[in-house]
Amino acid sequence: MKDTRCGTVQFLYEHYIGNDLEMIEYHKEIRDKLEIGIKINNLRIKAGLTEWQLAEMVDTTADVIEDIIFADYDCDYSELVNRIINTLEHIIDASVSIPNWPESRRFART
C-alpha cells in the first residue's frame, strides 16, 4: 500500500502556502516554535520533571509551559524559553555528573 501522507502534506502546503511570502514566513515561525517545544518537552522528561515542577523552577505557570511545548502562543517568550532550556540542561548535566554510588555506600559514615 502506497503511503500518501507525504503527497497530502505537499498538496496542502502548495494549496494553502504556495508562493505567499507571508504564509511561508508564518509556516517557518510555527515550525521553529514546534521544534523548540519538542526540545523543551524532551529535556523536561529527561530531567524527570512535570510541567508544573518546571514552571515552579522558572517562575511561570504550567499553562505557559504547555503553551510553549505545543507552540500555542503569540507573544515573545524568547527570554523565558532560554531560561527554561538553560534550567533543564543544568539539571540534566548535574544529574549526569553525580557518581552512581552503590546503595550500601550512600549513607555510610566515614
N, C-alpha and C positions, 0 to 999 in steps of 0.2 A: 504494500500500500504506500502510495506516494505521500510524503509529508508536505502539506500545503501551507503550513504556518508561515514559512519564510515568504512565500508568494503573497499570502494575505497581508502580512505586515508591510511588504514592499508596496502593494497596491494601496493600502491605507495611507502610507507615507506619501506616495506620489499624488494621491487624490486630495488629501487634506493639507499637506505641507507644500509639496511640489517645489516651485522656484520662489515661493513667497519668502523674502529675506526675513521679514518679521517672524514668521512661523518657524523658519529654520533656527533663528536665534532662540525663540521660546523653547523649541524642542531640545536644543543643546543645553539650555538652562535647566530644564526638567531632568534631563539625563544626568547632568552633573550633580544635581541635588540628590537624585536616587543613588548615585554611586557613593556619595558622602553618607547617606542614610544607611546603606548596606555596610559600609566600613564601620560606622559607629555601632550598628547593631551587632556585627561580628565581634568587635572588640569588647562590647558590653557582655556578651555571652561568654567570651573567653575569660573575662575578668570575674565571671560568676556573679554579676550584679543584675538586679531587677531594674526596670526603668525608673521606679520610684527611688531606689537606692542611689542610682546615678544622678537623678535630679537633685536629691539632697546634697550630694557631693559638689555639684556645680551651681548650687543656689538657683534652681529653677523648679518647674513642676514636671511631673510625669507626663502630663498632656503635651507640654512643649517638646519633651524628648521624643514622644510618639510622633508628633508632627514632623520633627526633623527626620526621623527614621523613615517615614512614609512620604517625605518631600512634599508635605501638605502645608506650606507656609509661603507668604508673600513678602514678609519683612526681611530685613538684613540680619541674619543670625550668625554672620561670619565670626564675630568675636566669641560668641557662645559655642559655636561649632569647634573652633580652635581650642577653647578651654576644655570641652568635652573630650576631644581626641587626645590632648595632652594629659589629662587626668587618667584616661583609660590606659594609654601607653605607659604612664608611670606605674600604675597598679600592676600591669602585666609584667613590666621589667622587674619590679620589686619582687613579685612572686617567683619569677624565674631565678633570681639571684639568691633566694633563700635556700640554704642547703637542705636536702631531704634527709634529716636525721632519722635513724631507726626509732621506733616508738619507745623502746626501752631506755634510750639516752635522752629523750626530750626533756624530762623533768628531773634528771639525775642531779644530785648535789655534788659539788666538787669540793 
